[in-house]
Amino acid sequence: MRRTDESGFEEYAAGAGRRLYRTAYLLCGDVHRAEDLAQATLAKLFAHWRRASRVEHLDAYARTVLTRIFLGEQRRRSVARRLGALAARPEEAPRGDADLRLVLLDALAELPPRARAMVVLRYWEDLSVETVADLLGCSTGTVKSQCSRALARLREQLGEASSCTPVRVP
């Protein structure tokens, strides 16, 4: 890899690392695993930087890599793990209702990995239905129906908490 390629990657990684971490945290709900997912994403981007750096929307490409790494890990796990690090929140967590944040993360952890990825990408990352469908390799109808079911399940799990004001998640 040429020196200019390396500096381009370093510049991108410095700017995108936190965004990747936050998305990874919402996908997996575990601080340490989110760090690993973000790091694995950056490692894959580095390995293919010549091709990745020419992509028109590099952040979207990175989110795709991150989501696929997360879903691949979930498929390989024989037993779904519950959210184990509720108490270990990121140090830079925004101020707000911590209890509601924990309840929301716990409810997200109850969703199947693919549905959780759809909800996070659609509503946290604010991606269009079409973009989420492209990222996950499914139809727009699948995204709509899965998101609808996942939101209904979240509302059921959250009960009274769903009527509270929205809270930013770390």
C-alpha positions, 0 to 999 in steps of 0.5 A: 500500500502506498503512503498516500493510501495509508494516510487517506485511510488514517484520516478516514478512520480517525473521523469515522471510528466514533460513528462506527462504534455508536452504530455497532453499540446499538447493534450489539448492546455491548461496549467491548463487542462494539469496539471489536465490531468497529475495529473489525470494520476498520480492519476490513476497510484497510485491507481493501482500502484501494477499492473502498476509497473509490466508493462514492459513499464511503460511510454507507460502504462502512456501515454495510461492512459493519452490519455484515460483520455483526450479522455474520457473528450472530449467525455463528453464535450457537446460543444467543447472548443476553445483553451482558454489559448493561451497567458498562455504558460508554464513557461519553454517553449523553446525559439523559434518563439512564433507566430508559436507555437501559430499558430500550437497550434491553428491549433491543437485545430481545429482537432477533439480530436481523430485525435489530439491524433493520431497526437500528439502520432504519431508525437510528441511522435514519436510512431509507427503506431502500438503503436498508434493503440494499445493505441487508440484501432483501426486498423493501417489503421485507424491511417494512414488514420486519421493522413493523413487527420489530417496532410492535414487539418493542412497544409491547416490551416497553409498555409505559416506557414507550410513551416517554419522550425519545432518548438518545442512545450512546 
